[in-house]
Amino acid sequence: MPSIKINNLETYYEIFGAGTDCLILHGGSENISTMHNLAGRLSEKNYKIYLPERRGHGRSLDTGDEFSYEQFASDTYQFIKAFKLEGCYAVGYSDGAIILLLLSIENPTLFKKIALLGGQYHYEGLEPYFVKALKTDNVLKLFEKERIEYERINKYGVSFEKFLKKIILLWLTSPKIDYTELKKITTPTLIISADRDIIKLEHTISMFRAIERSHLAIIPNSNHNFPISRPNFTASLILNFFNSKP
C-alpha cells in the first residue's frame, strides 16, 4: 500500500487517472474509499486524482493528541508540497471542505479552483438535531458502518471508540473560522450543500455571501451524504465549475 511520511506520520494515499491534477479530501470519521465513486467520475474526464487519508483515519497513523483542523490543514499542505500540487484543483467533503477553507485563507493562490461539499466555517453551523445526537450515550450506534470499515482496515490497534471520541470533540468545538476571514479567499469556489444537510442552510448561504468568487448549489431531496449517495450528480456540478472559465 502506498504511503508517505507527512509531519513524521505515515500517511496512506492513492493516485489514479491521468490529466489535470485534482486533490480530493474525504469526510471525517471516514476513509478515502467513500470518495472512490466521485473521484472515478472526475478521473474519467481527464483529471489525475490524489486521495490522501488523514491522520488517524483509515490506514494513516495517528498520535495521542486531540484532532485539530489546523493540524489536518498542515498535513494536507505538506502532502501538496510533496507531490508538487500547487495550483491544482481541489474537492473537499465535510471535514475536507473545512481544511480547504483554512488552506485557501492562508494561501489564496494554492489552488486553481475549489469545491466545498457539505462544509462549514464554524461549529455553530451544525444543525441542533445533529449536535444532540453526538451527545447521546448510544452515539456509537450512529457510526456502526464507519466502525466496521475502520476496524477492517486500521492496522495500528487504536480502538474505534477512542477515535470517535476525538472526532466528536473536534466537531463539537471546531472549526472557529471568523466570518471576516472568509473574505480573504480569492480562489474561485463552488459551495455545494443539500436541502437536508446537517449544516444549517443559513450558515451555508452566509459562507457563499462572504467568499466573493463563490457559486452556490443546493441539491434537493438529499442529505449530508450526497457526495457518496449521488456521485454522478455531484461530479457533474463540480466538472461544470472546474471546466468553466474563471
Rosetta blueprint (number, residue, H / E / L):
1 M L
2 P L
3 S E
4 I E
5 K E
6 I E
7 N L
8 N L
9 L E
10 E E
11 T E
12 Y E
13 Y E
14 E E
15 I E
16 F E
17 G L
18 A L
19 G L
20 T E
21 D E
22 C E
23 L E
24 I E
25 L E
26 H L
27 G L
28 G L
29 S L
30 E L
31 N L
32 I H
33 S H
34 T H
35 M H
36 H H
37 N H
38 L H
39 A H
40 G H
41 R H
42 L H
43 S H
44 E L
45 K L
46 N L
47 Y E
48 K E
49 I E
50 Y E
51 L E
52 P E
53 E L
54 R L
55 R L
56 G L
57 H L
58 G L
59 R L
60 S L
61 L L
62 D L
63 T L
64 G L
65 D L
66 E L
67 F L
68 S L
69 Y H
70 E H
71 Q H
72 F H
73 A H
74 S H
75 D H
76 T H
77 Y H
78 Q H
79 F H
80 I H
81 K H
82 A H
83 F L
84 K L
85 L L
86 E L
87 G L
88 C E
89 Y E
90 A E
91 V E
92 G E
93 Y E
94 S L
95 D H
96 G H
97 A H
98 I H
99 I H
100 L H
101 L H
102 L H
103 L H
104 S H
105 I H
106 E H
107 N L
108 P L
109 T L
110 L L
111 F E
112 K E
113 K E
114 I E
115 A E
116 L E
117 L E
118 G L
119 G L
120 Q L
121 Y L
122 H E
123 Y H
124 E H
125 G H
126 L E
127 E L
128 P H
129 Y H
130 F H
131 V H
132 K H
133 A H
134 L H
135 K L
136 T L
137 D L
138 N L
139 V H
140 L H
141 K H
142 L H
143 F L
144 E H
145 K H
146 E H
147 R H
148 I H
149 E H
150 Y H
151 E H
152 R H
153 I H
154 N L
155 K L
156 Y L
157 G L
158 V L
159 S L
160 F H
161 E H
162 K H
163 F H
164 L H
165 K H
166 K H
167 I H
168 I H
169 L H
170 L H
171 W H
172 L H
173 T H
174 S L
175 P L
176 K E
177 I L
178 D L
179 Y H
180 T H
181 E H
182 L H
183 K L
184 K L
185 I L
186 T L
187 T L
188 P L
189 T E
190 L E
191 I E
192 I E
193 S E
194 A E
195 D E
196 R E
197 D L
198 I L
199 I E
200 K L
201 L H
202 E H
203 H H
204 T H
205 I H
206 S H
207 M H
208 F H
209 R H
210 A H
211 I L
212 E L
213 R L
214 S E
215 H E
216 L E
217 A E
218 I E
219 I E
220 P E
221 N E
222 S E
223 N E
224 H L
225 N L
226 F H
227 P H
228 I H
229 S H
230 R L
231 P H
232 N H
233 F H
234 T H
235 A H
236 S H
237 L H
238 I H
239 L H
240 N H
241 F H
242 F H
243 N H
244 S L
245 K L
246 P L
